Amino acid sequence: MKKIIALLLAAMMLLSLAACAGKEAEAPAEESAPAAEATVAEKVAAAKENPIDTSKVKEAVDAGTFKVGFILLGDENEGYTYAHIEGIQSAIETLGLTEAQYIFKYNIPEDETCYDTAVDLAEEGCQLIFSNSFSHETYMLQAATEYPDIIFCPATGQQAATCGLDNVVNFFPSTYESRYVSGVVAGMKLKEMMDNGEVTDPYVGYVGAYPYAEVVSGYTAFFLGIQSIVPEAHMDVQYTNSWFDITAEGEAANALMAKGCVVIGQHADSTGAPSACEAAYNNGTTVVSVGYNVDMLSVAPSVALTSAQNNWKVLYTDIIETAMKGELLDRNNTCSYAAFGVQISPLGEACAAGTQEKVDEVVAALKDGSLKVFDTEKFTVGGQKVESYDQSWGFEGVSLVSDGYFHESEAISAPLFDLRIDGITELNAN
């Protein structure tokens, strides 16, 4: 119905313009200088001062008509989406929602299907609509312009602060923190292997999905965690150009191991890389694996050290509960170790002695703020220390480096760290 109304309005506008064209032109009014476009920095600052009004959601709750919809890139067979499903189900249970109050849409690709699905959910009566993949955002914004009374929440998105819409919310955990901790775990094992004479070259491999800031931020944090234990470590990144491709991820891990990598990390959503590491280990290759999203011990019991994980329950619960209460909702929402928003999975038996104690120490420092993952004393770019940075994924004018560190997840919730630091080589970035 909404689409039909939009088409009728467009037709009426064309007829109106045609009628106006037939009239004699009036004398032009004195032109005034166009208003200056607000900088991104100004838009981000304004967004922080102007949260989202959720009163319409509260009205639906009071009327007994509240519904929330979830648009998911995959299903329970894909690690990233499975982590979201677990978080959503926990939030649903915590908030006491009934089956009539939520709708799941699975396996929604990052194309026009997402827009169509968002419209369907809006027409089904949802007041809150979530999506869980970065490239869903464009289509969520398209739907948001047509349904101003519904709040659209694209996860990992970057435009809630700058799109000019008053019904868009972004959310993403401080994943770079758990990446760093998982890197510390890998660094402890790498040092043990070097001390035992099993490894002479601290060569790390990383299977990445795409060369996006989200992936770059994660692999850089992972690498810095390793370097905090083994400063001479170096790392190659192999991209699959897919979030979920078990074959490509396994092949990428094998290619990295063939080059001599002894630790394989990942920002990809299947068990392909850990499974390849387990197979290599069984064939006599010294290699260990660090996963993402889910515990990989079931597929790589001999080599899985841990996985960086997001506790999505925290964000889903906070956003839905805030809206249901009719309280003001931030346009960007994140949660760190201090807010229990990120974690690592239980340590595998392959971990080095003393790893748990080191993890506890690092997590405590992250929580109290004494440790900054992207401390600019800990890395260089092109041999130079980074003193400032205000151009990341279009966020010109937003100061991201100050006080000696890169302020990840502070300007917006989504990762913006896209610096290519020394010691890391991207093998096949487009």
N, C-alpha and C positions, 0 to 999 in steps of 0.2 A: 504493500500500500504506500509506504514512504517513497519507494522508487517511482511509482506512478505519479504521485503528487509532484515530485521533483521534476519529472519530464513535462507535466502540464504547465508548471510555473515557468520552465525554460521556454516553452512554446509561446506563452503569453508575453514574455519579455521580448522575444524576437518580433512579434506582431507590433508591440508597442514601439520598438526601435524603428520598424519600417514606417509606421505612421508619423513618427517624429521627423524622419528623413524627408518627408514630403512637404514640410512646412518651411517657410522662408527662415533662414538663419537669423537669429537675433544678434545684436551687437555684442561682441564678446566682453564679458566682465573683465575687470583688471585682474591679471593673474597674480597669485600670491606664491611665494616660494614654498615648495613642498616641505612637509615636516621631515625632519631628519629621522632616519630609521634608527631605532634603538640598537645599540651594540648587543652582542651576545652576552657580554658581562652584565649589562644593564637588565637584560631579560632574565638571566639566571637570578640576579639579586631581587628583581621584582617578584619572581615566582616564589622565592623563599618567604617573602613578606605577604604573599597573597595565596593562601592555601585554598583547597577545593571545598566548596559548599556541598555537604552531603545531606541536606535537609530532605530532598526528594526520596532518598533511600530510607530515611527514618519514617517518612510518611507511609511508604510501602510496608515497612515493618509493622507500624501501628495498624495498618489496614489489613494485615494478614496476607499481603500479596507479594512479599519480598522473594526475589529469586536472584541467583548468581550463576553466571555461565563461565565455562572454562574451555578455551580453545587450545588444544595441545598438538604440538608438532608430530609426536609419535604416540606410543601407547606403552603398556607395561613391559614390552620387550626391548625398549630402548632406554638406556640408563639415565639419561638426562630427564626425559619425560617421566620415567618411573619415580625419580626423586621428587619431581613436582607432585605426582599423584599421591605419594606418601605424605607429603606436606599438606596437600589440600585435604586429604581424608582426615588427617590429624586435626586440622583447623575446623573441619565440619563437625567432628566429634566434640572438640572443645567448646564450640559455639552452640552445639545442640541443634544444628539444622536438620530438618527432615528431608526425605528423598524428594519431596515436592518442591523443595527450595533450591535445588542445584541441578545443573545440566552439564554433562561432559560431552565434548566433541573431540574425538580422537583422530590422529593421522591427518591433520589439516596442513597442507603445504604452504610454503611462503610465497603465495601468489594470490590472484583474485579470489580464490576459494576462501581465503581468510576473511576478506570483506563480506562475501556472501554469507559465511557462517556467522560473522558478527551481526549482520542484519537479521538473520534468522533468530538468533538469540534475543535480540532487541524486540522483535515481533512476538517472541514467546513470553515476553514480560520480564526479562532480566533487568535489574537496576544496576548491577555491577557485571562487567564482562572482562575476563582476564585472557591474555594469551601468553605463551611461554617462550617464544623464539624471537630473536633480534629482528629478522626480516618480516615478521608479522606486523611490525609497528606501522609501516606506511598504510596498510589496509585498515588497521584499527583506527588510525587518524581519519581516514576517509569516512568510515562509519560514524565516528564521533562528531563530525561536522553535521551529519544528518539527524543525529539523536542527542541534542544538547542536554537533555534531562537524564541521560544515562552516563555512568562513569566507566570509561574504558581504561584498562590497566595492562599495557604491554610490558612484559618482563624484559629486562636487559635493554630496553629502549632508551633513547637519548633526547627525545624532543618534547617531553612534557613541560619543560621550563621555557621553551622557546617557540612552540607552535602557535601560541596565541589562543588556544582553546581552554575553556574552564572546566573541562570534564575529562581530562587525560592525566593519568598517574603512571609514573615509571617506578619499578622496583627491582632491586638486585642486591644479593648479599655481598659482603666484603670478601669475595672468594680469594682475592690475592693473599689474604692472611693465611688461609688454610693451605694454599699453594706453597707459601713460604715454609710453613711448618712441615709439609710433606717433603719439601726439599731438604730440610734439616735431617729428616729421617733418612733420606737417600744419601745425604752427605756423611752421616754416621756410618752407614754400611760401606760406602765408597772408601772412607778412611780405613775401616777395618780390613777391607780387601787389599788395600795398598800396604798396610802395616804387615799383613800376612804374606805379602809377596805374590798374591794371586793376580794383582793388577799393577801395571807400571804407568799406564796412561789414563788419567781420570777423565775419560771421554764419555760424555753424556749425550743421549739421543732423546728427541721429543717428537711425538706424533701429534701434529696440530691439525685442526679442521680447516680454518681459513686464516689469512693474515689480518684479522680484525683486531681492534684494540683489546677486546675481551680475551682473545687468545694470547696476544703479545703480552698483555699485563700478567696473565697467569703463568706463562712460561718464564717470563723474566723473574717473577717472584720465586718460582720454583728454583731457578738457577741461582738466585741470590741466597736462598736457603742452603743450597749445596755449598756455595762458595764460603758461607760463614763457617763451614767445617773444613772444606778442602779448597783453599783460595785459588789453587792452580787449575781447577776444573774448567773445562770448556765444553760447549754444547752445540750440536747441530739440530735444526728443526726441519722435519719433513712434513709437508702439508698433503692432506688427502682431498681438499676441496669438497668436503662433505661433512656434515655433522655426524652422520651415522652410516658407516660402510664397513662392516666387519672384515670383508676381504681386503679392502684398500688399507685399513688400519693395520692388519696383520702384515701385509706386504711392506708397508712403510717401516714397521718395526724390524722386519727381517733385513731391509735395506740398510737401516742404521746399524744393526748388529754386524752386518757384513763389512761395514766400514770400521768396526772395532769398538762400537759403543758398549759399555758395560752396565749402564743404567738407562732404562727407557721410561720416560714420563709420558703423559698424554693429556691433551684437551680434545678428546673425541669420545663419542658416546657409546661405543660398543666394547666388548671384551676381546676384540681382535688383537690388540697389542699385547696385553698380558698373556693371552693364550699362546702367542708366538714366542714370547719369552720363556714360558714354561716348556714348550717343545724344544727350544734351543738348549735350555738347561739340561733336559733329559738326554740330549745328544752331546753333552759334555762341554757346552759353552758357558762361561762364567758371565752371568747377566742377572740383573734384578729389575723388578717392575714397580712403578708407582702409578696407580689408577686414578680415575675420576668418577664422581657421582656415587658409585656403588662399591661395596667391598668386593675385591677381586680374588679373595682367597679360594673361593669355590672353583675357579678356573685356573688359578696359578698358585697352588698351595706351597710350592717349593720356592717361588721367587717373589711373590707379592709382598711388598713391605707395608703399604697402607694406601689409602685413596683420599684425596682431597674431596670434601663433601660440603654441600649446602644444606642447612636445616630450613627448608622452605616453609615449614609450619609457622615459624615466627612471623614472617612477612605476611603470609596469607591471613593468619589470625588477626594480626594488628590492623591490616587494611580493612578487612571485612567487618571486624568489630567496631572500628572507628566509624565507618560509614553507617552501620546499623544503628549506632547511637546518635547519628546526626551531628557528630563532631567534625571540626575542620580537619581536613586530610592533606598532608604534605604532597606536593607534586612529585617529589623524589623521595624514595624510602629505601634505606639500607639497614643492614644489621651486621655487626662485627662479632669477633670472638667474645667481646665483653657483653654482647647482647645475646649470646648463644646462637648466632645466626650461621656460623660456620664451624667445621670440625674436621677431624680426620677419622678414618675408620680404625678399628682395633689393629694393633701392630701384629704383623705376621711373624712366624717363628724364624724367618730368615733375617730379621732385624739384628743389628749389632747390639752387643751388650751396652747397657747404659742409655739406650735410646729413649726409653720412657722418661727417665729423669731429665734428659735434655729437652724433650718435648714439653714437659711440665714447666721447665724454666723459661722456655721461649714463649709459651702461651701466656704465662704470667706477665712477661714483659710487654707482650702485645696488649693485654688487657689494661695494664696500668699506664700505657702510652710511652714507656721508656724505650721501646723498640719501634722504629719506623721501617716498614718493609722497604720502601724506596728512598732510603737515606742516600743523599747525593754524594756522601763520602765513600760509599760502597761500590760505585760504578762510574764508568766514563762512557762517553759517546765520541767516537773518533779521536780517542786519546785525551779528550777534554772533559773537565768537570762541568756538569750542567748547573748553571747559575739561575736560569729562568726558562720558562716554557709556556707559551700562551697560544700555541696553534696545534690543537689536537682534534682531529675529526670535525673541523669547522668551528671549534670553540675559541675563535680569535677574541682576544681581549679578556679572557678569563685567566687569571694568574694561577698556574698549577704548581709552580715550584716556588717555595718560600720557606724560611725558617729551617733550611737545610734538608728538605725532603719534598718529594712529589706528593701532592695532596690527592691521592686516589679516592674516588667515591665521596668527595666533598662538594665539588661544584655541582655534580649530579650523581645519581646512584650508580649508573652504569660505568664500567671501566673506561678511562680515557688515556691510560698510559700506552702510548704507541711508539716510544723511543726504542731504537735498536741499539742496545748497549754492546760494548766490547766484550768479546768472549763467546758470543752467540752468532752462529751463521745460519741463515735461512737458505736451505738448499734449492727450493723450487717455488719461491714466492712469485706470484704473478705481478 
